[in-house]
Amino acid sequence: MLVTIAVVLLVLWVLGLVTGYTLGWFIHLLLVAAIIMFLIRIIQGRNPIS
């Protein structure tokens, strides 16, 4: 599930970079949020990919 979300966010991020939408900052914010959630799961000792 987390991998799917990460892949979707990565694709949206690349599309934001390529197309230059004005909401590109929002996609960057979502990508940072996904990375933070991933790191929190690793720090807590849970399997980050589940």
C-alpha positions as a printed NumPy array, in Angstrom:
array([[  0.   ,   0.   ,   0.   ],
       [  2.734,   2.461,   0.963],
       [  4.69 ,   1.566,  -2.166],
       [  1.656,   2.298,  -4.328],
       [  1.174,   5.686,  -2.704],
       [  4.868,   6.481,  -3.108],
       [  4.818,   5.557,  -6.808],
       [  1.7  ,   7.647,  -7.455],
       [  3.22 ,  10.635,  -5.665],
       [  6.481,  10.214,  -7.57 ],
       [  4.641,  10.17 , -10.913],
       [  2.611,  13.254,  -9.947],
       [  5.784,  14.993,  -8.814],
       [  7.511,  14.301, -12.146],
       [  4.437,  15.498, -14.033],
       [  4.467,  18.677, -11.954],
       [  8.111,  19.279, -12.804],
       [  7.63 ,  18.594, -16.51 ],
       [  4.387,  20.487, -17.066],
       [  4.926,  23.343, -14.621],
       [  1.454,  23.452, -13.109],
       [  0.855,  26.217, -10.625],
       [ -0.077,  23.577,  -8.047],
       [  3.338,  21.958,  -8.352],
       [  4.174,  23.067,  -4.813],
       [  1.285,  20.937,  -3.516],
       [  2.701,  17.819,  -5.168],
       [  6.108,  18.564,  -3.631],
       [  4.406,  18.91 ,  -0.252],
       [  2.688,  15.526,  -0.666],
       [  5.973,  13.909,  -1.66 ],
       [  7.707,  15.283,   1.422],
       [  4.806,  14.049,   3.587],
       [  5.123,  10.553,   2.111],
       [  8.869,  10.497,   2.785],
       [  8.315,  11.646,   6.376],
       [  5.698,   8.916,   6.948],
       [  8.084,   6.345,   5.467],
       [ 10.901,   7.458,   7.795],
       [  8.618,   7.43 ,  10.841],
       [  7.647,   3.82 ,  10.095],
       [ 11.328,   2.857,   9.817],
       [ 12.193,   4.636,  13.093],
       [  9.3  ,   2.912,  14.883],
       [ 10.635,  -0.438,  13.722],
       [  7.675,  -1.365,  11.546],
       [  8.004,  -2.816,   8.077],
       [  7.873,   0.274,   5.835],
       [  6.594,  -1.755,   2.88 ],
       [  3.349,  -3.469,   3.808]])
